[in-house]
């Protein structure tokens, strides 16, 4: 199994084109890229086995900041909803309707 760590099996990319089997490292790549990494539709040579992201770390920080902003907005919307429900429940439970005067005195 260890001797096959540098072999990337053939696959179909996003354009449904067949990419042939290749060995790592490729001729045009650095010698330390010994392992086949990536997904079913994107394979490449890398220096760490099990690596799935061929992007620079800056890309991942941008993704993390975007995710944090999205989660923050979602949390604020949820908080506003919960506060609104609490206020409406309070008004429903503690506001008494006015008694109607029937005009009859008993």
Phi and psi restraints in degrees (range 20) as a CNS / XPLOR table:
assign (resid 1 and name C) (resid 2 and name N)
       (resid 2 and name CA) (resid 2 and name C) 1.0 -65.5 20.0 2
assign (resid 2 and name N) (resid 2 and name CA)
       (resid 2 and name C) (resid 3 and name N) 1.0 -32.4 20.0 2
assign (resid 2 and name C) (resid 3 and name N)
       (resid 3 and name CA) (resid 3 and name C) 1.0 -71.6 20.0 2
assign (resid 3 and name N) (resid 3 and name CA)
       (resid 3 and name C) (resid 4 and name N) 1.0 -17.2 20.0 2
assign (resid 3 and name C) (resid 4 and name N)
       (resid 4 and name CA) (resid 4 and name C) 1.0 -93.9 20.0 2
assign (resid 4 and name N) (resid 4 and name CA)
       (resid 4 and name C) (resid 5 and name N) 1.0 5.8 20.0 2
assign (resid 4 and name C) (resid 5 and name N)
       (resid 5 and name CA) (resid 5 and name C) 1.0 -63.8 20.0 2
assign (resid 5 and name N) (resid 5 and name CA)
       (resid 5 and name C) (resid 6 and name N) 1.0 -26.9 20.0 2
assign (resid 5 and name C) (resid 6 and name N)
       (resid 6 and name CA) (resid 6 and name C) 1.0 -94.0 20.0 2
assign (resid 6 and name N) (resid 6 and name CA)
       (resid 6 and name C) (resid 7 and name N) 1.0 5.9 20.0 2
assign (resid 6 and name C) (resid 7 and name N)
       (resid 7 and name CA) (resid 7 and name C) 1.0 -98.9 20.0 2
assign (resid 7 and name N) (resid 7 and name CA)
       (resid 7 and name C) (resid 8 and name N) 1.0 123.2 20.0 2
assign (resid 7 and name C) (resid 8 and name N)
       (resid 8 and name CA) (resid 8 and name C) 1.0 -103.0 20.0 2
assign (resid 8 and name N) (resid 8 and name CA)
       (resid 8 and name C) (resid 9 and name N) 1.0 115.1 20.0 2
assign (resid 8 and name C) (resid 9 and name N)
       (resid 9 and name CA) (resid 9 and name C) 1.0 -66.7 20.0 2
assign (resid 9 and name N) (resid 9 and name CA)
       (resid 9 and name C) (resid 10 and name N) 1.0 157.2 20.0 2
assign (resid 9 and name C) (resid 10 and name N)
       (resid 10 and name CA) (resid 10 and name C) 1.0 -63.6 20.0 2
assign (resid 10 and name N) (resid 10 and name CA)
       (resid 10 and name C) (resid 11 and name N) 1.0 152.9 20.0 2
assign (resid 10 and name C) (resid 11 and name N)
       (resid 11 and name CA) (resid 11 and name C) 1.0 -156.0 20.0 2
assign (resid 11 and name N) (resid 11 and name CA)
       (resid 11 and name C) (resid 12 and name N) 1.0 167.8 20.0 2
assign (resid 11 and name C) (resid 12 and name N)
       (resid 12 and name CA) (resid 12 and name C) 1.0 -103.2 20.0 2
assign (resid 12 and name N) (resid 12 and name CA)
       (resid 12 and name C) (resid 13 and name N) 1.0 128.3 20.0 2
assign (resid 12 and name C) (resid 13 and name N)
       (resid 13 and name CA) (resid 13 and name C) 1.0 -82.3 20.0 2
assign (resid 13 and name N) (resid 13 and name CA)
       (resid 13 and name C) (resid 14 and name N) 1.0 -172.9 20.0 2
assign (resid 13 and name C) (resid 14 and name N)
       (resid 14 and name CA) (resid 14 and name C) 1.0 -62.0 20.0 2
assign (resid 14 and name N) (resid 14 and name CA)
       (resid 14 and name C) (resid 15 and name N) 1.0 -27.0 20.0 2
assign (resid 14 and name C) (resid 15 and name N)
       (resid 15 and name CA) (resid 15 and name C) 1.0 -88.3 20.0 2
assign (resid 15 and name N) (resid 15 and name CA)
       (resid 15 and name C) (resid 16 and name N) 1.0 11.2 20.0 2
assign (resid 15 and name C) (resid 16 and name N)
       (resid 16 and name CA) (resid 16 and name C) 1.0 61.4 20.0 2
assign (resid 16 and name N) (resid 16 and name CA)
       (resid 16 and name C) (resid 17 and name N) 1.0 26.6 20.0 2
assign (resid 16 and name C) (resid 17 and name N)
       (resid 17 and name CA) (resid 17 and name C) 1.0 -92.9 20.0 2
assign (resid 17 and name N) (resid 17 and name CA)
       (resid 17 and name C) (resid 18 and name N) 1.0 138.6 20.0 2
assign (resid 17 and name C) (resid 18 and name N)
       (resid 18 and name CA) (resid 18 and name C) 1.0 -77.9 20.0 2
assign (resid 18 and name N) (resid 18 and name CA)
       (resid 18 and name C) (resid 19 and name N) 1.0 125.6 20.0 2
assign (resid 18 and name C) (resid 19 and name N)
       (resid 19 and name CA) (resid 19 and name C) 1.0 -104.5 20.0 2
assign (resid 19 and name N) (resid 19 and name CA)
       (resid 19 and name C) (resid 20 and name N) 1.0 123.5 20.0 2
assign (resid 19 and name C) (resid 20 and name N)
       (resid 20 and name CA) (resid 20 and name C) 1.0 -69.9 20.0 2
assign (resid 20 and name N) (resid 20 and name CA)
       (resid 20 and name C) (resid 21 and name N) 1.0 159.1 20.0 2
assign (resid 20 and name C) (resid 21 and name N)
       (resid 21 and name CA) (resid 21 and name C) 1.0 -59.5 20.0 2
assign (resid 21 and name N) (resid 21 and name CA)
       (resid 21 and name C) (resid 22 and name N) 1.0 139.2 20.0 2
assign (resid 21 and name C) (resid 22 and name N)
       (resid 22 and name CA) (resid 22 and name C) 1.0 -142.0 20.0 2
assign (resid 22 and name N) (resid 22 and name CA)
       (resid 22 and name C) (resid 23 and name N) 1.0 160.8 20.0 2
assign (resid 22 and name C) (resid 23 and name N)
       (resid 23 and name CA) (resid 23 and name C) 1.0 -108.0 20.0 2
assign (resid 23 and name N) (resid 23 and name CA)
       (resid 23 and name C) (resid 24 and name N) 1.0 146.1 20.0 2
assign (resid 23 and name C) (resid 24 and name N)
       (resid 24 and name CA) (resid 24 and name C) 1.0 -101.8 20.0 2
assign (resid 24 and name N) (resid 24 and name CA)
       (resid 24 and name C) (resid 25 and name N) 1.0 142.3 20.0 2
assign (resid 24 and name C) (resid 25 and name N)
       (resid 25 and name CA) (resid 25 and name C) 1.0 -81.7 20.0 2
assign (resid 25 and name N) (resid 25 and name CA)
       (resid 25 and name C) (resid 26 and name N) 1.0 152.2 20.0 2
assign (resid 25 and name C) (resid 26 and name N)
       (resid 26 and name CA) (resid 26 and name C) 1.0 -75.4 20.0 2
assign (resid 26 and name N) (resid 26 and name CA)
       (resid 26 and name C) (resid 27 and name N) 1.0 165.1 20.0 2
assign (resid 26 and name C) (resid 27 and name N)
       (resid 27 and name CA) (resid 27 and name C) 1.0 -60.4 20.0 2
assign (resid 27 and name N) (resid 27 and name CA)
       (resid 27 and name C) (resid 28 and name N) 1.0 -38.9 20.0 2
assign (resid 27 and name C) (resid 28 and name N)
       (resid 28 and name CA) (resid 28 and name C) 1.0 -84.9 20.0 2
assign (resid 28 and name N) (resid 28 and name CA)
       (resid 28 and name C) (resid 29 and name N) 1.0 0.6 20.0 2
assign (resid 28 and name C) (resid 29 and name N)
       (resid 29 and name CA) (resid 29 and name C) 1.0 -107.6 20.0 2
assign (resid 29 and name N) (resid 29 and name CA)
       (resid 29 and name C) (resid 30 and name N) 1.0 166.1 20.0 2
assign (resid 29 and name C) (resid 30 and name N)
       (resid 30 and name CA) (resid 30 and name C) 1.0 -67.7 20.0 2
assign (resid 30 and name N) (resid 30 and name CA)
       (resid 30 and name C) (resid 31 and name N) 1.0 152.6 20.0 2
assign (resid 30 and name C) (resid 31 and name N)
       (resid 31 and name CA) (resid 31 and name C) 1.0 -68.6 20.0 2
assign (resid 31 and name N) (resid 31 and name CA)
       (resid 31 and name C) (resid 32 and name N) 1.0 -22.8 20.0 2
assign (resid 31 and name C) (resid 32 and name N)
       (resid 32 and name CA) (resid 32 and name C) 1.0 -81.4 20.0 2
assign (resid 32 and name N) (resid 32 and name CA)
       (resid 32 and name C) (resid 33 and name N) 1.0 -4.7 20.0 2
assign (resid 32 and name C) (resid 33 and name N)
       (resid 33 and name CA) (resid 33 and name C) 1.0 -85.6 20.0 2
assign (resid 33 and name N) (resid 33 and name CA)
       (resid 33 and name C) (resid 34 and name N) 1.0 82.4 20.0 2
assign (resid 33 and name C) (resid 34 and name N)
       (resid 34 and name CA) (resid 34 and name C) 1.0 -98.5 20.0 2
assign (resid 34 and name N) (resid 34 and name CA)
       (resid 34 and name C) (resid 35 and name N) 1.0 -14.1 20.0 2
assign (resid 34 and name C) (resid 35 and name N)
       (resid 35 and name CA) (resid 35 and name C) 1.0 -112.0 20.0 2
assign (resid 35 and name N) (resid 35 and name CA)
       (resid 35 and name C) (resid 36 and name N) 1.0 150.5 20.0 2
assign (resid 35 and name C) (resid 36 and name N)
       (resid 36 and name CA) (resid 36 and name C) 1.0 -87.9 20.0 2
assign (resid 36 and name N) (resid 36 and name CA)
       (resid 36 and name C) (resid 37 and name N) 1.0 124.1 20.0 2
assign (resid 36 and name C) (resid 37 and name N)
       (resid 37 and name CA) (resid 37 and name C) 1.0 -129.4 20.0 2
assign (resid 37 and name N) (resid 37 and name CA)
       (resid 37 and name C) (resid 38 and name N) 1.0 171.8 20.0 2
assign (resid 37 and name C) (resid 38 and name N)
       (resid 38 and name CA) (resid 38 and name C) 1.0 115.2 20.0 2
assign (resid 38 and name N) (resid 38 and name CA)
       (resid 38 and name C) (resid 39 and name N) 1.0 -164.7 20.0 2
assign (resid 38 and name C) (resid 39 and name N)
       (resid 39 and name CA) (resid 39 and name C) 1.0 -108.3 20.0 2
assign (resid 39 and name N) (resid 39 and name CA)
       (resid 39 and name C) (resid 40 and name N) 1.0 -176.3 20.0 2
assign (resid 39 and name C) (resid 40 and name N)
       (resid 40 and name CA) (resid 40 and name C) 1.0 -66.6 20.0 2
assign (resid 40 and name N) (resid 40 and name CA)
       (resid 40 and name C) (resid 41 and name N) 1.0 -26.4 20.0 2
assign (resid 40 and name C) (resid 41 and name N)
       (resid 41 and name CA) (resid 41 and name C) 1.0 -111.6 20.0 2
assign (resid 41 and name N) (resid 41 and name CA)
       (resid 41 and name C) (resid 42 and name N) 1.0 7.4 20.0 2
assign (resid 41 and name C) (resid 42 and name N)
       (resid 42 and name CA) (resid 42 and name C) 1.0 -155.0 20.0 2
assign (resid 42 and name N) (resid 42 and name CA)
       (resid 42 and name C) (resid 43 and name N) 1.0 107.1 20.0 2
assign (resid 42 and name C) (resid 43 and name N)
       (resid 43 and name CA) (resid 43 and name C) 1.0 -118.7 20.0 2
assign (resid 43 and name N) (resid 43 and name CA)
       (resid 43 and name C) (resid 44 and name N) 1.0 146.5 20.0 2
assign (resid 43 and name C) (resid 44 and name N)
       (resid 44 and name CA) (resid 44 and name C) 1.0 -156.1 20.0 2
assign (resid 44 and name N) (resid 44 and name CA)
       (resid 44 and name C) (resid 45 and name N) 1.0 167.5 20.0 2
assign (resid 44 and name C) (resid 45 and name N)
       (resid 45 and name CA) (resid 45 and name C) 1.0 -90.7 20.0 2
assign (resid 45 and name N) (resid 45 and name CA)
       (resid 45 and name C) (resid 46 and name N) 1.0 139.0 20.0 2
assign (resid 45 and name C) (resid 46 and name N)
       (resid 46 and name CA) (resid 46 and name C) 1.0 -143.0 20.0 2
assign (resid 46 and name N) (resid 46 and name CA)
       (resid 46 and name C) (resid 47 and name N) 1.0 173.1 20.0 2
assign (resid 46 and name C) (resid 47 and name N)
       (resid 47 and name CA) (resid 47 and name C) 1.0 -95.0 20.0 2
assign (resid 47 and name N) (resid 47 and name CA)
       (resid 47 and name C) (resid 48 and name N) 1.0 -9.8 20.0 2
assign (resid 47 and name C) (resid 48 and name N)
       (resid 48 and name CA) (resid 48 and name C) 1.0 -123.7 20.0 2
assign (resid 48 and name N) (resid 48 and name CA)
       (resid 48 and name C) (resid 49 and name N) 1.0 129.4 20.0 2
assign (resid 48 and name C) (resid 49 and name N)
       (resid 49 and name CA) (resid 49 and name C) 1.0 -67.9 20.0 2
assign (resid 49 and name N) (resid 49 and name CA)
       (resid 49 and name C) (resid 50 and name N) 1.0 141.8 20.0 2
assign (resid 49 and name C) (resid 50 and name N)
       (resid 50 and name CA) (resid 50 and name C) 1.0 84.2 20.0 2
assign (resid 50 and name N) (resid 50 and name CA)
       (resid 50 and name C) (resid 51 and name N) 1.0 9.2 20.0 2
assign (resid 50 and name C) (resid 51 and name N)
       (resid 51 and name CA) (resid 51 and name C) 1.0 -77.9 20.0 2
assign (resid 51 and name N) (resid 51 and name CA)
       (resid 51 and name C) (resid 52 and name N) 1.0 131.4 20.0 2
assign (resid 51 and name C) (resid 52 and name N)
       (resid 52 and name CA) (resid 52 and name C) 1.0 -116.0 20.0 2
assign (resid 52 and name N) (resid 52 and name CA)
       (resid 52 and name C) (resid 53 and name N) 1.0 -1.0 20.0 2
assign (resid 52 and name C) (resid 53 and name N)
       (resid 53 and name CA) (resid 53 and name C) 1.0 -122.9 20.0 2
assign (resid 53 and name N) (resid 53 and name CA)
       (resid 53 and name C) (resid 54 and name N) 1.0 107.7 20.0 2
assign (resid 53 and name C) (resid 54 and name N)
       (resid 54 and name CA) (resid 54 and name C) 1.0 -84.0 20.0 2
assign (resid 54 and name N) (resid 54 and name CA)
       (resid 54 and name C) (resid 55 and name N) 1.0 21.3 20.0 2
assign (resid 54 and name C) (resid 55 and name N)
       (resid 55 and name CA) (resid 55 and name C) 1.0 -103.6 20.0 2
assign (resid 55 and name N) (resid 55 and name CA)
       (resid 55 and name C) (resid 56 and name N) 1.0 161.0 20.0 2
assign (resid 55 and name C) (resid 56 and name N)
       (resid 56 and name CA) (resid 56 and name C) 1.0 -71.1 20.0 2
assign (resid 56 and name N) (resid 56 and name CA)
       (resid 56 and name C) (resid 57 and name N) 1.0 161.3 20.0 2
assign (resid 56 and name C) (resid 57 and name N)
       (resid 57 and name CA) (resid 57 and name C) 1.0 -64.7 20.0 2
assign (resid 57 and name N) (resid 57 and name CA)
       (resid 57 and name C) (resid 58 and name N) 1.0 -27.7 20.0 2
assign (resid 57 and name C) (resid 58 and name N)
       (resid 58 and name CA) (resid 58 and name C) 1.0 -60.0 20.0 2
assign (resid 58 and name N) (resid 58 and name CA)
       (resid 58 and name C) (resid 59 and name N) 1.0 -36.0 20.0 2
assign (resid 58 and name C) (resid 59 and name N)
       (resid 59 and name CA) (resid 59 and name C) 1.0 -62.6 20.0 2
assign (resid 59 and name N) (resid 59 and name CA)
       (resid 59 and name C) (resid 60 and name N) 1.0 -42.4 20.0 2
assign (resid 59 and name C) (resid 60 and name N)
       (resid 60 and name CA) (resid 60 and name C) 1.0 -67.5 20.0 2
assign (resid 60 and name N) (resid 60 and name CA)
       (resid 60 and name C) (resid 61 and name N) 1.0 -34.8 20.0 2
assign (resid 60 and name C) (resid 61 and name N)
       (resid 61 and name CA) (resid 61 and name C) 1.0 -65.2 20.0 2
assign (resid 61 and name N) (resid 61 and name CA)
       (resid 61 and name C) (resid 62 and name N) 1.0 -40.7 20.0 2
assign (resid 61 and name C) (resid 62 and name N)
       (resid 62 and name CA) (resid 62 and name C) 1.0 -62.1 20.0 2
assign (resid 62 and name N) (resid 62 and name CA)
       (resid 62 and name C) (resid 63 and name N) 1.0 -42.0 20.0 2
assign (resid 62 and name C) (resid 63 and name N)
       (resid 63 and name CA) (resid 63 and name C) 1.0 -63.0 20.0 2
assign (resid 63 and name N) (resid 63 and name CA)
       (resid 63 and name C) (resid 64 and name N) 1.0 -41.1 20.0 2
assign (resid 63 and name C) (resid 64 and name N)
       (resid 64 and name CA) (resid 64 and name C) 1.0 -66.9 20.0 2
assign (resid 64 and name N) (resid 64 and name CA)
       (resid 64 and name C) (resid 65 and name N) 1.0 -42.3 20.0 2
assign (resid 64 and name C) (resid 65 and name N)
       (resid 65 and name CA) (resid 65 and name C) 1.0 -65.3 20.0 2
assign (resid 65 and name N) (resid 65 and name CA)
       (resid 65 and name C) (resid 66 and name N) 1.0 -42.2 20.0 2
assign (resid 65 and name C) (resid 66 and name N)
       (resid 66 and name CA) (resid 66 and name C) 1.0 -61.5 20.0 2
assign (resid 66 and name N) (resid 66 and name CA)
       (resid 66 and name C) (resid 67 and name N) 1.0 -40.9 20.0 2
assign (resid 66 and name C) (resid 67 and name N)
       (resid 67 and name CA) (resid 67 and name C) 1.0 -66.3 20.0 2
assign (resid 67 and name N) (resid 67 and name CA)
       (resid 67 and name C) (resid 68 and name N) 1.0 -40.5 20.0 2
assign (resid 67 and name C) (resid 68 and name N)
       (resid 68 and name CA) (resid 68 and name C) 1.0 -64.4 20.0 2
assign (resid 68 and name N) (resid 68 and name CA)
       (resid 68 and name C) (resid 69 and name N) 1.0 -41.2 20.0 2
assign (resid 68 and name C) (resid 69 and name N)
       (resid 69 and name CA) (resid 69 and name C) 1.0 -64.0 20.0 2
assign (resid 69 and name N) (resid 69 and name CA)
       (resid 69 and name C) (resid 70 and name N) 1.0 -44.1 20.0 2
assign (resid 69 and name C) (resid 70 and name N)
       (resid 70 and name CA) (resid 70 and name C) 1.0 -61.5 20.0 2
assign (resid 70 and name N) (resid 70 and name CA)
       (resid 70 and name C) (resid 71 and name N) 1.0 -43.5 20.0 2
assign (resid 70 and name C) (resid 71 and name N)
       (resid 71 and name CA) (resid 71 and name C) 1.0 -65.7 20.0 2
assign (resid 71 and name N) (resid 71 and name CA)
       (resid 71 and name C) (resid 72 and name N) 1.0 -36.9 20.0 2
assign (resid 71 and name C) (resid 72 and name N)
       (resid 72 and name CA) (resid 72 and name C) 1.0 -63.8 20.0 2
assign (resid 72 and name N) (resid 72 and name CA)
       (resid 72 and name C) (resid 73 and name N) 1.0 -44.4 20.0 2
assign (resid 72 and name C) (resid 73 and name N)
       (resid 73 and name CA) (resid 73 and name C) 1.0 -63.5 20.0 2
assign (resid 73 and name N) (resid 73 and name CA)
       (resid 73 and name C) (resid 74 and name N) 1.0 -43.6 20.0 2
assign (resid 73 and name C) (resid 74 and name N)
       (resid 74 and name CA) (resid 74 and name C) 1.0 -62.0 20.0 2
assign (resid 74 and name N) (resid 74 and name CA)
       (resid 74 and name C) (resid 75 and name N) 1.0 -39.1 20.0 2
assign (resid 74 and name C) (resid 75 and name N)
       (resid 75 and name CA) (resid 75 and name C) 1.0 -65.4 20.0 2
assign (resid 75 and name N) (resid 75 and name CA)
       (resid 75 and name C) (resid 76 and name N) 1.0 -40.5 20.0 2
assign (resid 75 and name C) (resid 76 and name N)
       (resid 76 and name CA) (resid 76 and name C) 1.0 -64.9 20.0 2
assign (resid 76 and name N) (resid 76 and name CA)
       (resid 76 and name C) (resid 77 and name N) 1.0 -41.3 20.0 2
assign (resid 76 and name C) (resid 77 and name N)
       (resid 77 and name CA) (resid 77 and name C) 1.0 -63.5 20.0 2
assign (resid 77 and name N) (resid 77 and name CA)
       (resid 77 and name C) (resid 78 and name N) 1.0 -42.9 20.0 2
assign (resid 77 and name C) (resid 78 and name N)
       (resid 78 and name CA) (resid 78 and name C) 1.0 -63.7 20.0 2
assign (resid 78 and name N) (resid 78 and name CA)
       (resid 78 and name C) (resid 79 and name N) 1.0 -41.7 20.0 2
assign (resid 78 and name C) (resid 79 and name N)
       (resid 79 and name CA) (resid 79 and name C) 1.0 -62.7 20.0 2
assign (resid 79 and name N) (resid 79 and name CA)
       (resid 79 and name C) (resid 80 and name N) 1.0 -43.6 20.0 2
assign (resid 79 and name C) (resid 80 and name N)
       (resid 80 and name CA) (resid 80 and name C) 1.0 -62.1 20.0 2
assign (resid 80 and name N) (resid 80 and name CA)
       (resid 80 and name C) (resid 81 and name N) 1.0 -39.3 20.0 2
assign (resid 80 and name C) (resid 81 and name N)
       (resid 81 and name CA) (resid 81 and name C) 1.0 -64.2 20.0 2
assign (resid 81 and name N) (resid 81 and name CA)
       (resid 81 and name C) (resid 82 and name N) 1.0 -46.2 20.0 2
assign (resid 81 and name C) (resid 82 and name N)
       (resid 82 and name CA) (resid 82 and name C) 1.0 -63.3 20.0 2
assign (resid 82 and name N) (resid 82 and name CA)
       (resid 82 and name C) (resid 83 and name N) 1.0 -43.3 20.0 2
assign (resid 82 and name C) (resid 83 and name N)
       (resid 83 and name CA) (resid 83 and name C) 1.0 -62.8 20.0 2
assign (resid 83 and name N) (resid 83 and name CA)
       (resid 83 and name C) (resid 84 and name N) 1.0 -42.3 20.0 2
assign (resid 83 and name C) (resid 84 and name N)
       (resid 84 and name CA) (resid 84 and name C) 1.0 -61.7 20.0 2
assign (resid 84 and name N) (resid 84 and name CA)
       (resid 84 and name C) (resid 85 and name N) 1.0 -43.3 20.0 2
assign (resid 84 and name C) (resid 85 and name N)
       (resid 85 and name CA) (resid 85 and name C) 1.0 -63.6 20.0 2
assign (resid 85 and name N) (resid 85 and name CA)
       (resid 85 and name C) (resid 86 and name N) 1.0 -41.6 20.0 2
assign (resid 85 and name C) (resid 86 and name N)
       (resid 86 and name CA) (resid 86 and name C) 1.0 -63.0 20.0 2
assign (resid 86 and name N) (resid 86 and name CA)
       (resid 86 and name C) (resid 87 and name N) 1.0 -44.4 20.0 2
assign (resid 86 and name C) (resid 87 and name N)
       (resid 87 and name CA) (resid 87 and name C) 1.0 -63.4 20.0 2
assign (resid 87 and name N) (resid 87 and name CA)
       (resid 87 and name C) (resid 88 and name N) 1.0 -44.8 20.0 2
assign (resid 87 and name C) (resid 88 and name N)
       (resid 88 and name CA) (resid 88 and name C) 1.0 -64.9 20.0 2
assign (resid 88 and name N) (resid 88 and name CA)
       (resid 88 and name C) (resid 89 and name N) 1.0 -39.4 20.0 2
assign (resid 88 and name C) (resid 89 and name N)
       (resid 89 and name CA) (resid 89 and name C) 1.0 -63.5 20.0 2
assign (resid 89 and name N) (resid 89 and name CA)
       (resid 89 and name C) (resid 90 and name N) 1.0 -42.7 20.0 2
assign (resid 89 and name C) (resid 90 and name N)
       (resid 90 and name CA) (resid 90 and name C) 1.0 -60.3 20.0 2
assign (resid 90 and name N) (resid 90 and name CA)
       (resid 90 and name C) (resid 91 and name N) 1.0 -47.9 20.0 2
assign (resid 90 and name C) (resid 91 and name N)
       (resid 91 and name CA) (resid 91 and name C) 1.0 -62.6 20.0 2
assign (resid 91 and name N) (resid 91 and name CA)
       (resid 91 and name C) (resid 92 and name N) 1.0 -38.6 20.0 2
assign (resid 91 and name C) (resid 92 and name N)
       (resid 92 and name CA) (resid 92 and name C) 1.0 -67.9 20.0 2
assign (resid 92 and name N) (resid 92 and name CA)
       (resid 92 and name C) (resid 93 and name N) 1.0 -41.6 20.0 2
assign (resid 92 and name C) (resid 93 and name N)
       (resid 93 and name CA) (resid 93 and name C) 1.0 -79.4 20.0 2
assign (resid 93 and name N) (resid 93 and name CA)
       (resid 93 and name C) (resid 94 and name N) 1.0 -33.9 20.0 2
assign (resid 93 and name C) (resid 94 and name N)
       (resid 94 and name CA) (resid 94 and name C) 1.0 -108.5 20.0 2
assign (resid 94 and name N) (resid 94 and name CA)
       (resid 94 and name C) (resid 95 and name N) 1.0 0.8 20.0 2
assign (resid 94 and name C) (resid 95 and name N)
       (resid 95 and name CA) (resid 95 and name C) 1.0 -99.2 20.0 2
assign (resid 95 and name N) (resid 95 and name CA)
       (resid 95 and name C) (resid 96 and name N) 1.0 119.4 20.0 2
assign (resid 95 and name C) (resid 96 and name N)
       (resid 96 and name CA) (resid 96 and name C) 1.0 -92.0 20.0 2
assign (resid 96 and name N) (resid 96 and name CA)
       (resid 96 and name C) (resid 97 and name N) 1.0 136.9 20.0 2
assign (resid 96 and name C) (resid 97 and name N)
       (resid 97 and name CA) (resid 97 and name C) 1.0 -70.6 20.0 2
assign (resid 97 and name N) (resid 97 and name CA)
       (resid 97 and name C) (resid 98 and name N) 1.0 150.2 20.0 2
assign (resid 97 and name C) (resid 98 and name N)
       (resid 98 and name CA) (resid 98 and name C) 1.0 -70.0 20.0 2
assign (resid 98 and name N) (resid 98 and name CA)
       (resid 98 and name C) (resid 99 and name N) 1.0 141.1 20.0 2
assign (resid 98 and name C) (resid 99 and name N)
       (resid 99 and name CA) (resid 99 and name C) 1.0 -76.6 20.0 2
assign (resid 99 and name N) (resid 99 and name CA)
       (resid 99 and name C) (resid 100 and name N) 1.0 138.5 20.0 2
assign (resid 99 and name C) (resid 100 and name N)
       (resid 100 and name CA) (resid 100 and name C) 1.0 -87.1 20.0 2
assign (resid 100 and name N) (resid 100 and name CA)
       (resid 100 and name C) (resid 101 and name N) 1.0 137.0 20.0 2
assign (resid 100 and name C) (resid 101 and name N)
       (resid 101 and name CA) (resid 101 and name C) 1.0 -85.2 20.0 2
assign (resid 101 and name N) (resid 101 and name CA)
       (resid 101 and name C) (resid 102 and name N) 1.0 115.7 20.0 2
assign (resid 101 and name C) (resid 102 and name N)
       (resid 102 and name CA) (resid 102 and name C) 1.0 -79.2 20.0 2
assign (resid 102 and name N) (resid 102 and name CA)
       (resid 102 and name C) (resid 103 and name N) 1.0 -14.2 20.0 2
assign (resid 102 and name C) (resid 103 and name N)
       (resid 103 and name CA) (resid 103 and name C) 1.0 88.7 20.0 2
assign (resid 103 and name N) (resid 103 and name CA)
       (resid 103 and name C) (resid 104 and name N) 1.0 -8.5 20.0 2
assign (resid 103 and name C) (resid 104 and name N)
       (resid 104 and name CA) (resid 104 and name C) 1.0 -99.1 20.0 2
assign (resid 104 and name N) (resid 104 and name CA)
       (resid 104 and name C) (resid 105 and name N) 1.0 132.8 20.0 2
assign (resid 104 and name C) (resid 105 and name N)
       (resid 105 and name CA) (resid 105 and name C) 1.0 -107.0 20.0 2
assign (resid 105 and name N) (resid 105 and name CA)
       (resid 105 and name C) (resid 106 and name N) 1.0 126.3 20.0 2
